[in-house]
Amino acid sequence: MTDEESRRMFAEAMQLFDSKNYSGALAILDTVDQGHPNSRHVNFRRALCLVELGRIDEARNCQRRLEGRIKPKDFQRLSQAI
């Protein structure tokens, strides 16, 4: 997957997320995550989708991967959501 394809897919996932289609967004983010497993942007949005879908344990796993890698306010937002 090229960087351009990843960016396009990420943008599509964000549109789905914004329209509250969390399962659709997560499916796309999972695909992007396979090509970019250390992307903090992808993991942050994956975690938010997982929270919205009630998959809290998986969201916590994403949160652990993000600790120290995202802005403190974003980490706090995620922690509060979980």
N, C-alpha and C positions, 0 to 999 in steps of 0.2 A: 504494500500500500504506500503510495507516495504521500508526501507531506500535504500536497494540495488536496488529494482525496480525503485525507484525515481531517483537514480543516473544513471541507465541504460537509462531511458526515457529522462533524462536531456541531456545525451551524444547524444542520437539520435536526439533530438531537435537541438542541436548545429550543428550537421552534416547537418541537413536540413537548418538551418540558414546560415551556411557557403556556401551552394549551392544555396542560395537566394530563397529557398522555405519557405517564411515567413509565409504563411498561414498554411502549414504543421507543422512548428516549433511551431507556436502559439497554434495549436490544442493540441499538446503534452504538451506544457508548461501549458496550462489551466488545463489539467488533473493533472499534478504534483502540480499545485497551489492549487487544491482542497484538497490535502493531506498535503500540507505544505504552508498554506496561508501567512506565515510571512517570507518566504525565500527571502532574498534580491537578491540572484543570479537568482532565477526564475523570480522575479518581474522586475529586470533590463533587462533581455533578453525579457520578455514579452513586456516591454515598447519599446524596440528597434524594435521588430517585428511589433508592432502597428504603430510606426512611418513609417516604410517601407510600411505598408499597407494603409497609409493615415488616420489612425484612431487616430487623434491627441488628441481629448478630452479624450479618453481612456488611451492614453499614458501619458497624464498629470496626470490622476488619479494614475497611477502606480508611476509616478515620486513623487507625494506627499507622497505615502507610503514609498518611499525610502529616503526621506530627512533625513539627519543625520545618515543614516544607511549604506551608501556606501562611498567609498573613494571620496574626493572632486573632483578629476579629472574625475572620472566616472560620478559623478552627473553633472559636467559641460559638459561632452561629451553628456549626455542625454539632457540636457537643450539646447544645441546648435542644436541638431538634431530636437528637437520639435520646 
